[in-house]
Amino acid sequence: MNPSTTKRAIIMGATSGIGYEVAKLLIAEGWYLGIAGRRLERLQAFQRQAPERIQIRPIDIRKEGAEKELDALIDEVGGMDLYVHCSGIGFQNFELAPDIELNTLETNGTGFTRMVGHAFRFFLQQRKGHIAVISSIAGTKGLGIAPAYSATKRFQNLYIDALEQLAHMHRSPICFTDIRPGFVATGLLNDGKHYPMLMKPENVARHIIRAIHRKQRIAIIDWRYKVMVFFWKLIPAGIWKRMRVKN
């Protein structure tokens, strides 16, 4: 493969779930990958699938200095054309336990900003690049059962909106894809509860890859959730607060 035409991607949060499935599909397409996450043993296991095209690095996005680890991974891969942010957490919190709320905010808010912002600055200097983030349809409305989760997902939606405008102000052709899935059968939802319209991560990953190739700005996965989000937005605040959106 000609090094000048090789595509290189960094996937933050690739040890399981959606990020893992997206990484598998990109490897199958011939990409060179840098994959990151907190669990080194899972990164090493994935690397064994294609050691000549996969670089790994354990990164905790909540910690200061994680940007330096991202830079090191980019160097090991030989550059970055695509940054995919799959790192996030979400829990139901009916009792509003502060540790759950603050941990969610630290990961989905501060950690997200730290890493996505750094990828943006890299692409700004490079004068090109593509940022794809896994947010959620939960950013559409404030869900009483998961306040910090829905709030941080809305934050992610708006942050990408702002970065797109900022890129335009810099006259830099950076692409953005905001991927908004519904319930996906990953470890985050392995709590014994029933989740409607549950999607398989491998199917979600195929939608994500298609959206990335098309440089789709916003991708709600799948059509059932598109319909649901459409009607959610029409619900007045006075009615929404009375609705028991829980499982």
N, C-alpha and C positions, 0 to 999 in steps of 0.2 A: 504493500500500500504506500502510495506517495505521501510522505510526511506533510507536504504543503496542502494536501487535500483532506487530511485526516480530521475528522470532527472530534472535539474533546468536550466532555461534560463533567461537571462536578455535581454530585447528588448528596445533599445534606439530609441525613436520616434514611439511610439505605439498608439498615440491618434487618428490617422486617416490613410487613404490610405493603402499602402503596409504593414507597420508595424502593423496596426490594424488587417488586414486580416491574417497575419502570426501568430500573437498572438492567434487569434481565433482557428486556426488549431492546434497549439501546445497544447492549453488547451483541445481540443477535443481528443488529443492523450494521455492526462494524465500528461502532464508536470506541474511542479510548476514554476510559472512565477514571475519575477519582471519586471514591465513595467514602463517606464519613458517617460516624455515629458513635454512640457511647460504648457499645459492646464489641470489644476487639476480636473476641473469638468468632463472632458472626461475620465480621468484616473479613477475617482470614479465611473462613470457610467459603465465602463468596469469591474471594480472589482466586481460589484454586480452580474456579470454573474457566478462567482465562487469564492466567498470571501475566502473560505478555502484554495485556491490554488493560489491566486493572491495577490502580494504585490505591492504597488504603491509608486512613489516618483516623484514630479515635479522637473525636471532638465533642466536647460538651458546650453547646451554644450559650449556656447560662453563665459561663465563666469568662471573666475579662481575659483578653489575650487570645480568645478563640479565633480572631481574625488572622493572627500570625500563623496559626495552624492551617487555616484555609489557604493562605499564601504559599505555605510550604507544599501543600497538596497540589496546588495549581502548578508549581514549579516541577513537581515530580511527574505530573501528567504531560507537561510540555505546553501548557496554555489552557485557555478556557473559552469556549464558544457559547456554552449553555450552562446556566446555573439553575438547578432544580432544588427548591426548598421544600422538603417533605417532613421536616422535623417539627413535631408539635404534640401536644397532649390535650386531653379533654375528659372531664369527669362530670357526672351528675352530682349536684351539691345542694340537696334539698334543705339541709340544715345550715348552709352557708359557712362551712368550716373554713376558717381563715387560711390554714395551711394549703388547702386545695386551691383556693382563689389566688393566693400569692404565688404559688408554684406555677399555676397556669399563666398568670400574668408575666412571670419571669421568663418562661419558655416561649410562649406565643407572642409576647410583646417585646420585652427587652432582647431576648435571644434572636428573635426574628429580625428586629431592627438592626442588631449588631451584624448579622451575617448577610442579609439582603442588601443592607446599605453598603457593606464592604464590596459585595459583588458588583453593585452599581458603580462604585468609584473605580473599580478595576476596568469595567467596560467603558466608562467615560474616558479613561486614559487611553484605552485601546481603540476607541471610536467605533465600536460595534460590539454586539453581544445580545443575548436573549436570557431574560430572567423569567422563570416559571415557578409559581408558588402554589402550594396546595392549601387553600383556605377552606371554606365550607359554606353551605347554604345557611348555616346557623348565623352568619353575619347579616342575614336579611332582617331578622327581628330579635329583640332581646328575649331569650328563653329563660323563664323563671327557674327552671330546673338546672340550668347551667349558666349562671350570670357571667362569670369571667370568661368562659369559653366563647359564648356568643359575642361578648364585647370585644375580645381580642381578635376574633375572626372578622368582625366589622372593621377593626383597626387595620388589619392586613389588607382588606379590600381598598380602603381609603389611602393607605400608604403607597400601594402600587399605582393608584390613580395619580397621586402627587408625584411619584418618581417619573411617571410617563410625561407629565407636564414639565418636570425639571429637565428631563432629557431633551425635550423639544426646545426649551430655553437655551440649553447648551449646544443646540444644533447637532445632537448626537443620535444616530439612528439605532438606539437600543430598543429591542422588542420586549413586550411584556405579555405574559399569559397568566391570568388569574383563574385557577381551576377550583371549582366549587362542587365537591361531591356531597351526597347525602350520607346515609348510613352505610358504612363499608365494614365487611366482616374481618376486622383486624383485631389484634390483641387488646386495643383500647375498648372494644365492645364485648370482650369476653368476661362479662359480669353476670351471666345467667338471666338477664332481662330480655324481653322480646322487643326487637326493633323491626318496624315495618319497612318493606321495600329494601331489605338488606342486599347489598351488592357484593359480588366477589371481587377481591382486590385485583386479580389478573384481568378481569373485564374492565375495571376502572382504569387500569394502567393502559390498556389499548386505546381507550378514549383520550387519555392524557397524551399519549404519543401522537395520536392523530391531531389533537389541538395544537401541539408544539410544532408539528410539521406545517400546519396551516397558518402558524403564527396567529392563532385565534386569541383575541383580547380577553374574553371572558368565556369560560366553558363550564356550564352547569351539567353535571352528569347524574342521571340520564334524563330522558324525556319526561318521565313521571315526576321527577323533582323540578323540572322546568315548569310544569303545570302547577305544582304545589306552590313554588315560589311566586308565580304570577298572582295566584289568589291570596297568598300571605300578604303581599304588598298592598292589597286592596282593603284589608281589614282595618277599620278605624281603631285608634289607640284605646278608646273607651271600651270597645268590645274585646280587644286583644288581652287587656289586663284581667278579664274575667274568664279567659279560656285556660283550661288545665292541660297544657301541652306537656305531657309526660307519658312514660310507659311503665 
